[in-house]
């Protein structure tokens, strides 16, 4: 009885991990700008990895490998949102504007703008 409950819990955790990973992948591919993509990557991907690693830890039982899995889970919970914040901040400092509903730029305009070379300078300063 306890073993069936353990296996069922592992299965539910793996399915939740797959669901959130799929949502994250879809969000990164479909969302319009770097800010929304960074958000979905930090939120949904962290949950997907978290649920999957929790399933792995539960499947391994109590041992050193399970403890290492829990440490890896903690590491992912700390680094994924931090990386997304760093990407968003770098995009903001580069002058990339977020997409809005009244934005009339087409996909081709956004692609052309993303391929422009910049000098790496501060976009917020005075430009001559």
C-alpha positions as CSV (number, residue, x, y, z in Angstrom):
1,X,0.0,0.0,0.0
2,X,2.7,2.5,1.0
3,X,4.8,1.5,-2.1
4,X,1.8,2.2,-4.4
5,X,1.3,5.6,-2.8
6,X,5.0,6.3,-3.3
7,X,5.0,5.3,-6.9
8,X,1.8,7.3,-7.5
9,X,3.4,10.4,-5.9
10,X,6.5,10.0,-8.1
11,X,4.3,9.7,-11.2
12,X,2.3,12.8,-10.3
13,X,5.5,14.8,-9.6
14,X,7.0,13.7,-12.9
15,X,3.9,14.6,-14.8
16,X,3.7,18.0,-13.1
17,X,7.4,18.6,-14.0
18,X,6.7,17.7,-17.6
19,X,3.7,20.0,-17.7
20,X,5.5,23.0,-16.4
21,X,8.5,22.3,-18.6
22,X,6.2,22.2,-21.6
23,X,4.5,25.4,-20.6
24,X,7.9,27.1,-20.2
25,X,9.1,25.9,-23.6
26,X,5.9,27.1,-25.2
27,X,6.2,30.4,-23.5
28,X,9.8,31.0,-24.6
29,X,8.8,30.1,-28.2
30,X,5.6,32.1,-28.4
31,X,5.9,35.2,-26.1
32,X,6.7,38.5,-27.9
33,X,9.7,40.0,-26.0
34,X,12.7,39.2,-23.9
35,X,11.0,40.3,-20.7
36,X,8.0,37.9,-21.0
37,X,10.3,35.1,-22.1
38,X,12.6,35.6,-19.1
39,X,9.6,35.6,-16.9
40,X,8.2,32.3,-18.2
41,X,11.7,30.8,-18.2
42,X,12.3,31.7,-14.6
43,X,8.9,30.7,-13.3
44,X,7.6,27.7,-15.2
45,X,11.0,26.2,-15.9
46,X,12.0,26.4,-12.2
47,X,8.7,24.7,-11.2
48,X,9.2,22.0,-13.9
49,X,12.7,21.2,-12.7
50,X,11.6,21.4,-9.1
51,X,8.8,18.9,-9.5
52,X,11.0,16.5,-11.5
53,X,13.9,16.7,-9.1
54,X,11.5,16.1,-6.2
55,X,10.3,13.0,-8.0
56,X,13.9,11.8,-8.4
57,X,14.7,12.4,-4.8
58,X,11.6,10.5,-3.7
59,X,12.4,7.6,-6.1
60,X,16.0,7.4,-4.8
61,X,14.9,7.1,-1.2
62,X,17.0,8.4,1.8
63,X,20.6,8.3,0.8
64,X,23.5,10.5,-0.2
65,X,22.3,10.8,-3.8
66,X,18.9,12.0,-2.6
67,X,20.6,14.7,-0.5
68,X,22.6,15.8,-3.6
69,X,19.3,16.0,-5.6
70,X,17.8,18.2,-2.9
71,X,20.9,20.5,-3.0
72,X,20.6,20.6,-6.8
73,X,16.9,21.6,-6.4
74,X,17.9,24.4,-4.0
75,X,20.6,25.5,-6.5
76,X,18.0,25.7,-9.3
77,X,15.5,27.6,-7.2
78,X,18.2,30.2,-6.5
79,X,19.9,30.5,-9.9
80,X,17.0,30.4,-12.4
81,X,15.2,33.6,-11.1
82,X,18.6,35.3,-10.7
83,X,19.6,34.6,-14.3
84,X,16.2,35.8,-15.6
85,X,16.6,39.0,-13.6
86,X,20.1,39.5,-15.0
87,X,18.9,39.0,-18.6
88,X,16.0,41.4,-18.1
89,X,18.2,44.0,-16.5
90,X,20.7,43.7,-19.3
91,X,17.9,44.1,-21.9
92,X,16.6,47.2,-20.0
93,X,20.1,48.7,-19.9
94,X,20.5,48.1,-23.6
95,X,17.3,50.0,-24.2
96,X,15.1,47.2,-25.4
97,X,11.5,48.3,-24.9
98,X,8.8,45.8,-23.8
99,X,6.1,44.8,-26.1
100,X,2.7,46.4,-25.4
101,X,-0.8,45.7,-26.8
102,X,-0.8,49.0,-28.8
103,X,2.6,48.2,-30.3
104,X,2.1,48.3,-34.1
105,X,5.5,46.9,-35.0
106,X,5.4,43.7,-37.0
107,X,7.5,40.6,-36.5
108,X,9.8,41.7,-39.3
109,X,10.4,45.1,-37.7
110,X,11.3,43.4,-34.4
111,X,13.6,41.0,-36.2
112,X,15.3,43.9,-38.0
113,X,15.7,45.9,-34.8
114,X,17.2,42.9,-33.0
115,X,19.8,42.4,-35.7
116,X,21.1,46.0,-35.6
117,X,24.6,46.3,-34.3
118,X,25.1,48.6,-31.3
119,X,28.2,50.2,-30.0
120,X,27.6,48.9,-26.5
121,X,27.2,52.4,-25.1
122,X,24.6,53.7,-22.7
123,X,21.3,54.2,-24.6
124,X,19.9,56.4,-21.8
125,X,22.6,59.0,-22.0
126,X,22.7,62.0,-24.4
127,X,23.2,60.8,-28.0
128,X,24.7,63.2,-30.5
